[in-house]
């Protein structure tokens, strides 16, 4: 496995961890459990950002740019649904 594939796997794993910690935070039954999940989520988001930045710096992660007309269409769709 080369470095790029290893980093891609690490990023996907970290994104999954973030998702689990987010749901743990949302579904927490007590303030202490909420605080523990929230702290873990913050740490996991930081790790995810570090991995992403390293990949981006190497040109291994290039997010797709959204098309302007699609953004405009979505804005209009949700503005009309909310009554704005």
CORHUTA-V328484 format. One line per field, one symbol per residue. phi: phi as a letter, one per 40 degrees, with the letter a starting at -180 (. if undefined). burial: 1 if it has 9 or more other C-alpha atoms within 8 Angstrom, else 0. Layout:
phi: ???
burial: ???
This chain:
phi: .ccccccccccccccccdcccccccccdcbdccdcccccccdcccccccccdccccccgcbbcccccdccccccdcccccccgc
burial: 000001100110011011001101100100001111110110011011001100110000000000000010000000100000
